[in-house]
Amino acid sequence: MDTITLGDVTVTRVREYYGPVGLTPEAFVPESPAKAWEAHRSWLIPDFLDAETGIVNSAVQTWVLRSEGRTILVDTGVGNHKDRPYAPVWSRLNTDFLGNLARAGVRPEDVDIVINTHLHVDHVGWNTYLDGRTWAPTFPNATYLMAKADFDYWNPANEHKTLLGRGNQNVFEDSVVPVHEAGLTHLWEDSHRIDANLRLDLAPGHTPGSSVLRLESGSDRALFVGDLTHSPIQIVEPDANSCFCEDPVEARATRRKLLGQAADSNALVFPAHFGGHGATEVVREGEKFAIKGWAPFAPYTEQA
């Protein structure tokens, strides 16, 4: 199953990449105790950890929401043909993402809204495509929603000293500037109401403008949390940041806050990078959290 229904909203999972990201657990989530990976090994393997190599498996995917007659994309992955000299796993890809999107019933011109939960390399790539020698908006009829805090932070003209550093090189120029110069961006602050079912709120820490998309429709609740958690190990160990969190203290606080809200409201949590079933329900377990169950999406069965 690639689509589920939450109240009046349908959610479809569209894959760009699934497989190893070249990092061990110690490198990817350096604050996570090794004993936690061992304790949860039975369900981390194979979806989130390769048993033979010990390398973390991760997904890059877009969530397609249909709400109140509009088609909404949550994050746009890595993109094709993009030069990423300091992020080689994402450099000059040539995936069939647009084909996968078409098979989900979405043509680029059909998209009404693009949400970039933050402006990292693996969340904005398909904002644009290479048209000859020019980067052009992939979704020409869409409004691209970006948090102003992230737009300002990653703009090279502002010369911020970022943790990710050169890992985000070229990203602003080829995946953000073209849609902004085309007049397609809306830079929001604090929160942004999309419709009766959907609202964006700031969820800073991973980046200054990281955001959460809240879905509330009928009795159903969901949180699309971007990189709040890269691996489910960060649900059972909520104080463990990934190596990519710009503000570690704020990232921990935001993770605990949102996981607590999800547990208390029985909301389905949709991280950007979970393989397996893609999304999960969580419950409180003392001062930490535990996985209650998984979404009914079909798990990825092969790497690509």
Secondary structure, 3 states (H helix, E strand, C coil): CCEEEECCEEEEEEEEEEEECCCCHHHHCCCCCHHHHHHCHHHHCCCCECCCCCCEEEEEEEEEEEECCEEEEECCCCCCCCCCCCCHHHCCCCCCHHHHHHHCCCCHHHCCEEECCCCCCCCCHHHEEEECCEEEECCCCCEEEEEHHHHHHHCHHHCCCCCCHHHHCCHHHHHHHHHHHCCCEEEECCEEECCCCEEEEECCCCCCCCEEEEEEECCEEEEEEECCCCCCHHHHCCCCCCCCCCCHHHHHHHHHHHHHHHHHHCCEEEECCCCCCCCEEEEEECCEEEEEEECCCCCCCCCC
